[in-house]
């Protein structure tokens, strides 16, 4: 399903198999690699997107795209910037799950949901 639709696996598991957001958040916490997300195929929750400052998002090339309890999924054009991840944790009080995404996708999300 994921290969055909490009939807994130977590979204598929929640919507089609009833996996709880808590179970997905726990699985994301245990991941050792940074997964890739294609935001152009991902339905964006505007409330989640607005959890991060718009100017910061544009400057740092990031966008919040899903919230699972106290875990905030954030797309980064460069997810290796640990200091930025720590800054987001401090500013939002959420645990941050970093995802890699093309800057073009992030930019389009920020523009379309202004």
N, C-alpha and C positions, 0 to 999 in steps of 0.2 A: 504494500500500500504506500509506504513511504517513497519508494522509488518512482511510483506512478504519479503521486500527487505532490511530492516535494514538501509535504507537511512534516513538521517536527514529530519525531517518534513519540514524545511525551504527549502531544496533543492527540495523536491517534489512539494511544493507550487510554487516555482519559475519555475521549468521546465515543470510541467504539468498543472498549473493553472494560469500562468502569473503574479503571485504576484511580485511586484517590490522589488529590493534589499533594497530600502529605507523603504518600509513598513515592511519588515522583520527585518531590523535593529531597527526600532522603537519598534516592538513587543519584540525583545530581550532585549532592554533597560528596558522595563516594567516588565520583568520576575523577580520574587522574589527568585526562586530556581535555582540551578545550574543543567542544563540538562546534560544528559550523551550522549556521542557520541562514536561510535565504528569506529575508523579510518580505520580499516581493510576493511570496506565496503564503505568507503568514497573516491571518486576520489580526490586526493590531487593536488592542484595547486602549482607547484614548486615555482613560483614567490611569492606567499603568504607565503609559508614555509620559504623562504629566507628573509622575513622581520624581522625575529628574528635571533640573533647571534646563530650559530650552537652549539658552546661550551656552551653557556648559556642554550640552550634547553636541551642538554644532562645532564648538571649538575643539572638543576632544574626540569627535567622530564616534559617538555612542548613542544608543537608544534603548530604553527599557521596553520590553515587549511582552513580558508575562510575569505575573506574581503568583507564587504558590505559598500561601501563608506568609512566613517571615523571610522567604527566599525570593529575591528579585532577579529575574533573568535579564541580562543586559548584553546587547550586541555591541561589540567593539570592532573597529576596523583594524586595531592592533591590540589584541587581548593580552599581550605580554607585559603591559605596564602595571606592575603590581602596586605602585604607589597610587595610581588612579583608582584601582579597585578598593584599596584601603580608604581613600578619601570618600568614595561613594558609601562605603559601610558606615563611616562616621557621620556623614551628612544625612543619611536616610534611616539609619538604625536597622536596615535590612541586611541580611546576609546576601552577598552578591554571587550569582552564578554567571561567570563570563562565557560568552559565545563569540565566535569569530563570524563576521559578516562583511560582505563587500561594502565599501564606503558608499557606493552608488545606491545600494538598498537602504542604508541608514539615512542618507540625505533625502531620498524620496519619501520615506516615512515621516521625517521631520517636516518636510515641505507640505505633504498632503494632509497632515493632521495639525496644521498651525492654528 
